[in-house]
Amino acid sequence: MMRRAYSLVLWFAQPLLRAKLRRRAQAEPGYGVAVEERFGVYTQPRTVAGEANQFIWVHAVSLGEARAAAVLVTQLRREFPGLRLLLTHGTATGRAQGASLLQPGDVQVWQPWDTPGAVARFLAHFQPRVGLLVETEVWPNMVAACAQRGIPLCLVNARMSEKSMLQAQRLAWLSRPAYAGLRAVWAQSDEDATRLRQLGATVQGVMGNFKFDATPDAVQLAKGRAWRALQDKPVLMFASSREGEEQMLLQILKEKQAVSPAERAQAAIESIATPVQWLVVPRHPQRFDEVASLFTQAGLTVSRRSHWTERPQAADVWLGDSLGEMALYFGLADVTLLGGSFAPLGGQNLIEAAACGCPVVMGPHTFNFAQAAELATAAGAAFEVEDMAAAVNKAQQLIAVPQALAVARQSALALNQTHQGAAERTARAVKTLLLG
């Protein structure tokens, strides 16, 4: 009865979703692509009945999940030769990233809006053999429909923060049947597993985090390091910055500029104000212009990655306004500040930075990636501080002591090597689930 009320709300919300997509498409054209797929209308040929032609469905809602899904898809292809991949997303950045995973015979579409009709059309059209939801995406009607049709729906690389668990518990009438209806859950950590069980999920194992298995793009990384070698100042990066956080950084920069020359000289001696080249890479592409304007209006010069040719151009701030080039940026940086961790947003993934040998300084808000943050801190690959001012000081202290920076770099590289294998273990578990 309660799920029927939920379904009715979503059905009436469809015009609002269409309007939202139109607005988002003005800044990100990807949201205007194949809109009808979100309502269960497809132009792709219907799958041919028979096990050999059935899709293995992987849902990666956004950019981070799509990157995590890449290593899982590689392992699934090893376990299931001839695999046909059905890849779904909820955001334009996720869909753009996921396109690189496709091979002949694979299909990529938007996830269906969670109304009974759209979900039923999606499942009837593609008839997936199994569904693998990456990290957090659990939709009540999709879970119920898969259970009704005998399609195993699993949550993989699953994470559940304390905050998300409390929110789900407040809607237990809706969330508990959804989590309980999943065929299997494989969690990133013991803490994630405990919280998921409290929501009713059947947790079959703790596999670790797929993101430790990802290999940085070697060409991008080499290019970034080559550009770094051309610079006469250390490069300090603000990675995946979120709304409001660039203003925090700008305030710190203004305060440092206001200090007298004599005080700056003394601060440099104390390894607090080493001159650096700033590189800011916003998390969301629709904010690139906004962030550029923020710094230029403050009187700082900005050079955008999209304008670079042979090398970065001189400016107070470099702006990373491209998608899919994080390895290049981490290769270019000496140290990175972690976006999403200075405002109460839960932080962003720091594992890719570590894989590139780039130490991380993060704020106090890392609840979305708590395990990775704890592991990185314990290994000496990351450093947690109380606010933006402390983060800038810590980063500058690191780059002022080459030996300390070198140790942190090696710790970052070792972190990933120590925690690899989650994608392979999960792919084998999926095979066991399907073949018995």
ZIVENLIN-V934594 format. One record per backbone hydrogen bond with DSSP energy under -0.5 kcal/mol. NH is the residue of the N-H (numbers start at 1). CO is the residue of the C=O. Records with the same first field share a line. If there is no record, write none. Layout:
NH: CO + CO
This chain:
5: 1
6: 2
7: 3
8: 4
9: 5
10: 6
11: 7
12: 8
13: 9
14: 11
17: 13
18: 14
19: 15
20: 16
21: 17
22: 18
23: 19
24: 20
25: 21
26: 22 + 23
27: 23 + 24
28: 24
31: 28
32: 29
33: 30
37: 34
38: 35
39: 36
40: 37
41: 36
42: 40
47: 125
53: 50
54: 50 + 51
55: 126
56: 84
57: 55 + 130
58: 86
59: 132
60: 58 + 88
66: 62
67: 63
68: 64
69: 65
70: 66
71: 67 + 68
72: 68
73: 69
74: 70
75: 71
76: 72
77: 73
78: 74
79: 75
80: 76
83: 80
84: 54
85: 83
86: 56
87: 85 + 107
88: 58
89: 109
90: 61
91: 61
95: 91
96: 92
97: 93
98: 94
99: 95
100: 97
101: 98
102: 99
106: 103
107: 85
109: 87
111: 89
113: 38
115: 113
119: 115
120: 116
121: 117
122: 118
123: 119
124: 120
125: 121
126: 122
127: 123
129: 55
130: 55
131: 152
132: 57
133: 131 + 154
134: 59 + 132
135: 133 + 156
136: 134
137: 134
138: 136
143: 139
144: 140
145: 141
146: 142
147: 143
148: 144
149: 145
150: 146 + 147
151: 146
152: 129 + 150
154: 131 + 152
155: 184
156: 133 + 154
158: 186
159: 135
165: 161
166: 162
167: 163
168: 164
169: 165
170: 166
171: 167 + 168
172: 169
174: 171
175: 171
176: 172
177: 172
178: 174
179: 175
180: 176
181: 177
182: 179
183: 153
184: 153
185: 202
186: 155
187: 185 + 205
188: 158
193: 189
194: 190
195: 191
196: 192
197: 193
198: 194
199: 195 + 196
200: 197
201: 196
202: 179
203: 201
204: 185 + 202
205: 185
207: 187 + 205
208: 187
210: 208
212: 209
213: 210
214: 210 + 211
216: 214
218: 216
221: 217
222: 218
223: 219
224: 220
225: 221
226: 222
227: 223
228: 224
229: 225
230: 226 + 227
231: 228
234: 275
236: 234 + 277
237: 235 + 335
238: 279
239: 237 + 337
240: 281
241: 238 + 281
245: 242
246: 242
248: 244
249: 245
250: 246
251: 247
252: 248
253: 249
254: 250
255: 251
256: 252
257: 253
258: 254
259: 255 + 256
264: 260
265: 261
266: 262
267: 263
268: 264
269: 265
270: 266
271: 268
272: 267
273: 267
277: 234
278: 276 + 316
279: 236
280: 318
281: 238
282: 280
283: 241
287: 284
288: 285
291: 287
292: 288
293: 289
294: 290
295: 291
296: 292
297: 293
298: 294
299: 296
300: 295
303: 317
305: 319
307: 304
308: 305
309: 311
317: 301
318: 278
319: 303
320: 280 + 318
321: 319
329: 325
330: 326
331: 327
332: 328
333: 329
334: 235
335: 235
336: 359
337: 237
338: 361
339: 239 + 337
341: 338
345: 340 + 343
347: 340
348: 339
354: 350
355: 351
356: 352 + 353
357: 354
358: 353
359: 334 + 357
360: 381
361: 336
362: 383
365: 341
366: 364
368: 346
369: 346 + 366
370: 367
373: 369
374: 370
375: 371
376: 372
377: 373
378: 374
379: 375
380: 376 + 377
381: 376
382: 376
383: 360
385: 362
391: 387
392: 388
393: 389
394: 390
395: 391
396: 392
397: 393
398: 394
399: 395
400: 396
401: 397 + 398
402: 400
404: 401
405: 401
406: 402
407: 403
408: 404
409: 405
410: 406
411: 407
412: 408
413: 409
414: 410
415: 411
416: 412
417: 413
418: 414
419: 415
420: 417
425: 421
426: 422
427: 423
428: 424
429: 425
430: 426
431: 427
432: 428
433: 429
434: 430
435: 431
436: 432
